[in-house]
Amino acid sequence: MNTLIYLIPIALFLGCLGLGAFLWSIRSGQYEDLDGAAWRVLDDGEAGNDAGGGVRGGAKRG
């Protein structure tokens, strides 16, 4: 029974900490574009890369 004196405040603190992190993530815009990240993973990145000079398709071959 004595351990509940310690465990209940710890559980309340961790719950409030998780709630605070969730509210911070909402306010900072973490959930604004849920589909964008999924499409960026599938994108090759070659559509608008004509002027590049990198290794992947930037240099034109004769």
Backbone torsions as a table, in degrees:
resi	resn	phi	psi	omega
1	MET	NA	-30.7	179.7
2	ASN	-68.7	-27.2	-179.9
3	THR	-70.7	-25.3	177.6
4	LEU	-65.6	-26.8	177.4
5	ILE	-63.0	-31.9	179.3
6	TYR	-90.9	-38.0	-173.2
7	LEU	-73.6	-36.4	-178.6
8	ILE	-65.8	-47.0	176.2
9	PRO	-64.6	-34.9	177.4
10	ILE	-65.3	-42.7	179.0
11	ALA	-65.6	-40.6	177.5
12	LEU	-65.2	-40.4	177.9
13	PHE	-63.3	-46.0	179.9
14	LEU	-66.4	-36.0	176.2
15	GLY	-64.7	-43.6	177.2
16	CYS	-66.4	-36.2	177.0
17	LEU	-64.3	-43.3	176.8
18	GLY	-65.2	-40.3	176.8
19	LEU	-64.1	-41.0	177.1
20	GLY	-63.2	-40.9	177.8
21	ALA	-65.7	-38.2	178.2
22	PHE	-66.3	-44.7	178.9
23	LEU	-65.4	-37.0	176.0
24	TRP	-62.9	-41.3	-179.0
25	SER	-67.1	-33.1	176.4
26	ILE	-68.9	-45.2	-178.4
27	ARG	-67.1	-30.4	-178.0
28	SER	-87.6	0.3	173.4
29	GLY	86.6	24.5	-179.2
30	GLN	-68.9	-22.6	-177.0
31	TYR	-108.0	18.4	-177.5
32	GLU	-72.2	-46.6	-174.1
33	ASP	-122.4	84.3	-176.8
34	LEU	-77.0	-32.6	-178.2
35	ASP	-85.0	-20.7	-176.5
36	GLY	-62.5	-43.6	-179.1
37	ALA	-66.0	-36.5	179.3
38	ALA	-66.3	-38.3	178.3
39	TRP	-74.7	-31.7	178.7
40	ARG	-67.7	-30.0	177.5
41	VAL	-66.4	-37.8	-176.8
42	LEU	-83.8	-14.0	-177.6
43	ASP	-74.4	136.1	178.6
44	ASP	-76.3	-29.4	-178.5
45	GLY	84.7	11.8	-177.4
46	GLU	-100.0	-5.0	-175.2
47	ALA	-68.5	-44.1	-177.4
48	GLY	-112.3	34.7	-172.7
49	ASN	-113.4	39.0	-176.7
50	ASP	-78.4	-30.2	-174.5
51	ALA	-94.5	5.9	-174.5
52	GLY	-69.7	176.1	177.1
53	GLY	-140.3	17.7	-176.5
54	GLY	-83.9	-170.2	-177.3
55	VAL	-74.2	-34.4	-172.3
56	ARG	-91.8	84.1	167.9
57	GLY	78.1	10.5	-179.2
58	GLY	-79.8	-37.6	-177.5
59	ALA	-85.6	135.8	179.2
60	LYS	-90.9	137.5	-179.7
61	ARG	-103.9	139.1	-171.3
62	GLY	-63.2	NA	NA
